[in-house]
């Protein structure tokens, strides 16, 4: 029997590992990275990849996605060929516990511009089309078709 997820509203990376091990042919694991005021170190990406994760999930950034504090994470992901799924647009109400300083403006699609220029081989996935900033998301897709999926 597979373990149950934690009591939080989301599966944790650790909750997903047994499922990735059991179903490696059908599951694509996207590991959550801590983007709080003191984000996870880039070395964590290597460890997550070793545990079976294919990509990364970025959500609730303390800083805008294009802030240079996250550049070591992008550099490591690009080097390892690890795609990043970026949640864009609004953040659900009630998700800020004070640790993250959640601000939907930090998740606007135009943040991809600086990232795509600095890391041209990094595969980026923009989730939710940046609602309510769909025009920005479409502009970034048009400008960087090779980088944004």
N, C-alpha and C positions, 0 to 999 in steps of 0.2 A: 504494500500500500504506500502510495506517495504521501509525503508530509503535507500537512495543511499549511496555507500561507499564514504569515503573522497576522495579528489582530488589527494592524493598521489597514487603511483603505487601499493600500497598494502592496503588491508583492515586493519583497526586498530582493536584492541580488542573491543573497543566500537562499531565499525561498525558491528561487528559480533553478539553482544549480542541479538539484536532483532531476528535475524535468528535462533540462538540457542534456544530462547524461543518459536519461532513458529514451529520449526521442530526438537524437541529434540530426536525423534525416528530415524532420518536419518542423522543428522549432528553430527560430532565429532569435537568439538572445540579445536583447539590447539592455546593457547594464546602465543603471542610474549612477551618475557622477554627482558628488556633492559640490554645488556651485555657490555655497554660502560665502560669507565674508572671507573665510580661509578655505579655499577650495581644495579638493583632493589633489594629491601630487600626481604628476604624470606617470610615475612608476605603477600606480594603481591600475592603469590601463593594461599594462603587460600582464599583471596578475589576473585580471578579469578575463583577458583573452586566453590565458592558460587554463582557466576554469570552464571554458567553452562558450564565452560570449563572443558574438560576431561583431557587434556594434555598440554604440553608446547612446544614451538618452539624456538630453540636456533639457532641464525645466527648472523654473524658479531661480533664475540667476540673481545674485545679490547685485552684481554689476551688469551693465549692458553686455550682450554676447561678444561684442567687438572690443571689449576692454582687454588691455594687454596682460592683465593678471591671468587670463585664460589661455594665452598664447602657448605656454608650455604644454598644455593639454592638447591643443590643436596640432602642435608640432609632433608630439608622440603619436597621436592618432594617424596623422598623415604618413609618418614613417612606417607604422605597422599596417597601413592599408585598412584602418578601422573607420567605417562610416559613422557619422554623428547625426542622430535625429534631433533636431532643434524644435521644441514646442514654441510656436509663435502666437502672438495675439493676446487676448485676454487670459487672465488667470482666474480660476474659480474662487469665489468668495470663501473666506474662512480658512484658507490654507496657510496664512502667515502666522507663525508662532513667535515672531520676533527674531528668530535666528536668521531668516533669509532676507528680510526687508523686501518682500515681494513687490515688484513694480512692473506692470505689464509693458511699460515703455522700454524696459530692458530686453524685451523679447520681440522687438519690431523687426520685420524682415530687412530693413535697410542696413541692419548690423552685419548682414552677410557680405556686403561690399568689401569692407576692410579685411574680413577673414578670407574671402576668395582670392583677393589680390596677394595676401601674405602667404597663403597655403594653397597654391594652385592644384595640387594633387589630392587635397582633402575632399572626400565625398561627403556632401552635406544634404540632408533631407529636411525640408521645411514643412513641419506639420501644421495643419489647419489653415493653410494659405494666409496666415497672418491676420485673420479676422479681428478687428474691423479694417485692417490695412492691406486688403487684397491687392490694391493697385501697386503697393510697394513690393509685395511678394511676386506678382507677375512681372514687374520691372526687373527684379533681381534674376528671375528665371530666364528672362529674355537676354539680359546682359551677360549672365554666366551659365549658359546652357550645359557646358561640360562639367560644371562643378555641382550644380544644384539638381537633385533628382526630384 
